[in-house]
Amino acid sequence: MMSKAGVHAHFSKLVSLKIDQLKNQLSDLSASTANETKSTAGDKYETGRAMLQIEQDNVRTQLQQVLEQKAALDTIGIDKKSIIIERGSLILTNNGWFFLSIALGKQLIDAVSVTAISPQSPLGSKMIGLKVSDRFQLNQKDYQIEGLM
């Protein structure tokens, strides 16, 4: 049986794993930078350090984005019931399950495919405010809301 709490927990765990992965990557890069020894070719040393610094900056940016996703996901009330689609809704359509939260893509949860989409996405923005049995179209594809949690 699909539950909003189970779906939320799955995506929350996914984001937490990504945070841990990025923190480990950042730690490894910091260690590499510290271990970078000056060679006789000074330019090679400087280039290596600069490349490591750029990579660290990229990982820090990714980490910040994922931390923001985690914070957004943590603000979703999983016990809240609503008759209209809003941020945090778990929606069953004729085209599958959608979790209106943050953009994390499609995951298999309890043998059911669930796609996490953001309210700002084209599909998410079309769904907001709809209720069960409402219909809409996006990119020549028809959707009908069949269930809502």
C-alpha positions in Angstrom: 0.0 0.0 0.0 1.4 3.4 -1.1 1.7 5.9 1.8 2.8 9.5 1.7 5.0 8.9 4.8 6.7 6.0 3.1 7.3 8.0 -0.1 8.6 11.0 1.9 10.9 8.7 3.9 12.3 7.1 0.7 13.1 10.5 -1.0 14.5 11.9 2.3 16.8 9.0 2.6 17.9 9.4 -1.0 18.8 13.1 -0.4 20.6 12.2 2.8 22.7 9.6 1.0 23.6 12.2 -1.7 24.6 14.7 1.1 26.9 12.0 2.7 28.4 11.2 -0.7 29.2 14.8 -1.5 30.6 15.4 2.0 32.9 12.4 1.5 33.9 13.6 -1.9 34.7 17.1 -0.5 36.8 15.5 2.3 38.7 13.4 -0.3 39.4 16.5 -2.4 40.6 18.4 0.7 43.0 15.6 1.5 44.2 15.5 -2.1 44.9 19.3 -2.0 46.8 19.0 1.3 48.9 16.1 -0.1 49.7 17.9 -3.4 53.4 18.3 -3.2 55.4 20.9 -5.0 57.2 19.3 -7.9 60.3 20.7 -9.7 57.9 22.0 -12.4 56.2 24.7 -10.3 53.5 25.4 -12.9 52.4 21.8 -12.8 51.9 22.0 -9.1 50.0 25.3 -9.4 47.8 23.8 -12.1 47.1 20.7 -10.1 46.1 22.7 -7.1 43.9 25.1 -9.1 42.1 22.1 -10.7 41.5 20.6 -7.3 40.2 23.9 -6.0 37.8 24.2 -8.9 36.5 20.7 -8.2 36.1 21.5 -4.5 34.1 24.6 -5.4 31.9 22.5 -7.7 31.2 19.9 -5.0 30.5 22.7 -2.5 27.9 24.2 -4.8 26.3 20.7 -5.4 26.3 20.1 -1.6 24.6 23.5 -1.0 21.9 22.7 -3.5 21.3 19.2 -2.0 21.2 20.7 1.5 18.5 23.2 0.2 16.6 20.3 -1.3 16.7 18.4 2.1 15.5 21.5 3.9 12.6 21.9 1.5 11.7 18.2 1.8 11.9 18.4 5.6 9.2 21.2 5.6 6.6 19.0 4.0 3.9 17.9 6.4 3.4 14.2 5.8 0.3 14.0 8.0 -1.5 16.9 6.3 -4.7 15.9 4.4 -6.0 18.0 1.6 -8.7 17.7 -1.1 -6.7 19.9 -3.5 -3.2 19.3 -4.8 -0.6 21.3 -3.1 3.1 21.1 -2.2 3.6 17.8 -0.4 0.7 15.9 -2.2 1.1 12.4 -3.3 -0.9 12.2 -6.5 -2.1 9.2 -8.5 -2.9 10.0 -12.2 -3.7 7.8 -15.2 0.0 8.3 -16.0 1.4 7.1 -12.6 2.3 8.4 -9.2 3.8 11.9 -8.5 5.1 13.4 -5.3 4.9 17.2 -5.5 7.9 18.1 -3.4 11.4 18.6 -5.0 12.7 17.5 -8.4 14.3 14.1 -7.7 13.0 12.1 -10.7 11.5 8.7 -10.8 12.1 6.0 -8.1 10.8 2.5 -7.5 9.1 2.4 -4.1 7.4 -0.8 -3.0 7.4 -2.0 -6.6 5.6 1.2 -7.7 7.2 3.9 -9.8 6.9 7.4 -8.1 8.2 10.6 -9.7 9.2 13.4 -7.4 8.5 16.7 -9.1 8.8 20.3 -8.0 5.7 22.7 -7.8 7.6 25.0 -10.2 7.9 22.3 -12.9 5.5 22.5 -15.9 3.7 19.4 -14.6 3.7 20.4 -11.0 2.4 23.9 -11.7 -0.4 22.4 -13.8 -1.4 20.1 -11.0 -1.5 22.7 -8.2 -5.1 23.4 -7.1 -6.7 20.4 -8.9 -8.7 17.7 -7.1 -9.6 14.1 -7.7 -11.3 13.5 -11.1 -10.0 16.8 -12.6 -8.3 16.5 -16.0 -5.6 18.5 -17.7 -3.3 18.3 -20.7 0.5 18.9 -20.9 2.6 18.4 -24.1 -0.3 16.7 -25.9 -0.6 14.2 -23.0 -3.9 13.9 -21.1 -3.8 13.5 -17.3 -6.6 12.6 -14.9 -6.2 12.9 -11.2 -7.3 9.5 -9.8 -6.2 9.8 -6.2 -4.7 12.2 -3.7 -2.9 11.8 -0.4 
